[in-house]
Amino acid sequence: MKHRITKWLSILALAFALSVTTTPEVQAQCPMCRMSAESNLQNGGVDGRGLNNGILYMLATPYLLVGLIGFIWWRNRRKEEDGE
């Protein structure tokens, strides 16, 4: 059972790593934010470069929290089953 769970977690981790590292640049901005960032870059600023990454990090945070809670729940449940 433990080997099977480890196998699936490894596959999921590999799929997540590949999806994060091989994605093309994503434009995750509203039109107004995009125009503001582009004008900032054209005027020599650097604020617009990290805007997309910041939006994507904020998007990933809820998924990571739910995953962490699920993992803690699974680990505690497994300990209870081993104790019985």
N, C-alpha and C positions, 0 to 999 in steps of 0.2 A: 504494500500500500504506500509506504513512504517513498519507494523508488518511483512509483507512478506519479505521485504528486510532485516530486522533484523534477521529473521529466517534463511535466506540463508547465511548471513554473519556469523552467529553463527555456522552453519554447516561447512562452509569453514574453519573457525578458528579452530574448533574441529578437522577436518580432517588434517589440517596443523600441529597442535600440536601433534596429534597421529603419523603422519608420521615422524616428527622430533625426537620424544622421543622413538619410537619403532624400529628405523632402526638399523640393525646390523652395526658393524664397517666396514667402506668402505675404500678400498684401492684406492685412487684417485691420484696416482702418476705415473710418467713415470718410466721406469725401472732404469734409471740412478739415479734419485732422490731416488728411493726406496733403491737401493744398498748403496747409501751414508748415508741415514737415518739408515739403519740396521747396517752398520759398526759403525756409531756413537753410537748407543745404545749398541752394543757389547763391545765397548771400554769404556763404563761407562758414556757416554754423555746423555743429556736429550733433545737435539734439535729435534730428530726425532719424539718425542711423539706428538708434536703440529702441525707437518707438515700437516697431513691429515685434521685436523680441520681447519687450515688456508686456505687450498685449498677449502674446502666446504663452508666456510664463503665467500670467494671471488666469488664462484659460485652463492650463494644466493643473493648477493648484487644487481645485475641488476634486478632480479625479485622483490625485495623489493622496489626499486626505481620506477619501472613501476607501481607497485601496489599503491604506495603513490601518484604518479601523477594521476592515475585513480581515486583514492578516492577524491583527491582535486577537480578534474574536476567534478565528480559526485555531490559533496557537493555544489559547486558553481552553477551548473546547477539546482539543486533542489531549491536553494535559489531564482534563477531567476523565476522558475515556481511558487513558493509560492508568489512572489511579484506581479505577474500578476493577 
